[in-house]
């Protein structure tokens, strides 16, 4: 049976929801999200499990550093 997968954005949204809606701390929100997805049989090996960054104006950064580097590499391939 193939494992289910989610995107980084889906994981980050679940963590944000735990923080905002359930007033969890960041580490607890991540732990809860991991437990919930794993209980549903989701493979999280492709997911960065850190607290999403928040900019000074309070808005969440669009992606984790790892995903930003991947996007830059992909973009540089198209520019060359």
C-alpha positions as CSV (number, residue, x, y, z in Angstrom):
1,X,0.0,0.0,0.0
2,X,1.4,3.4,-1.0
3,X,1.8,5.9,1.8
4,X,-0.1,9.1,1.7
5,X,1.8,12.4,1.4
6,X,1.0,16.0,2.0
7,X,2.7,19.2,1.0
8,X,4.8,21.4,3.2
9,X,2.2,24.1,2.9
10,X,-0.5,21.7,4.3
11,X,1.7,20.7,7.2
12,X,2.5,24.4,8.0
13,X,-1.2,25.3,7.8
14,X,-2.1,22.6,10.3
15,X,0.7,23.9,12.7
16,X,-0.6,27.5,12.3
17,X,-4.1,26.3,13.0
18,X,-3.0,24.5,16.2
19,X,-1.2,27.7,17.3
20,X,-4.0,30.1,16.4
21,X,-7.2,28.1,17.1
22,X,-6.0,26.0,20.0
23,X,-3.5,28.4,21.5
24,X,-0.7,25.8,21.5
25,X,2.9,26.7,21.8
26,X,5.0,26.2,18.6
27,X,6.6,22.9,19.7
28,X,3.3,21.4,20.9
29,X,1.6,22.5,17.7
30,X,4.2,20.7,15.6
31,X,4.1,17.6,17.7
32,X,0.3,17.5,17.5
33,X,0.3,18.0,13.7
34,X,2.9,15.2,13.4
35,X,0.8,12.9,15.5
36,X,-2.4,13.7,13.6
37,X,-0.9,13.1,10.2
38,X,0.9,9.9,11.2
39,X,-2.3,8.5,12.7
40,X,-3.9,9.0,9.3
41,X,-1.0,7.0,7.6
42,X,0.6,10.1,6.1
43,X,4.3,9.8,5.2
44,X,6.1,12.9,6.7
45,X,9.6,12.1,5.5
46,X,9.4,15.0,2.9
47,X,8.2,17.5,5.5
48,X,10.4,20.1,7.4
49,X,9.1,19.9,10.9
50,X,10.1,23.3,12.3
51,X,8.1,26.4,13.3
52,X,7.2,28.5,10.3
53,X,9.0,31.8,10.4
54,X,7.1,35.0,11.0
55,X,8.3,38.3,9.6
56,X,8.5,41.5,11.6
57,X,5.1,42.7,10.3
58,X,3.5,39.5,11.6
59,X,3.0,37.8,8.3
60,X,4.3,34.3,7.8
61,X,7.2,33.8,5.5
62,X,6.1,32.1,2.3
63,X,8.3,29.0,2.7
64,X,11.0,27.3,4.8
65,X,14.6,28.0,4.0
66,X,15.1,24.6,2.4
67,X,12.2,25.1,0.0
68,X,13.4,28.6,-0.8
69,X,16.8,27.2,-1.8
70,X,15.1,24.5,-3.9
71,X,13.1,27.2,-5.7
72,X,16.2,29.2,-6.3
73,X,18.0,26.2,-7.8
74,X,15.0,25.4,-10.0
75,X,14.7,29.0,-11.1
76,X,18.5,29.2,-11.9
77,X,18.1,26.2,-14.2
78,X,15.5,28.1,-16.3
79,X,17.7,31.3,-16.4
80,X,20.8,29.5,-17.8
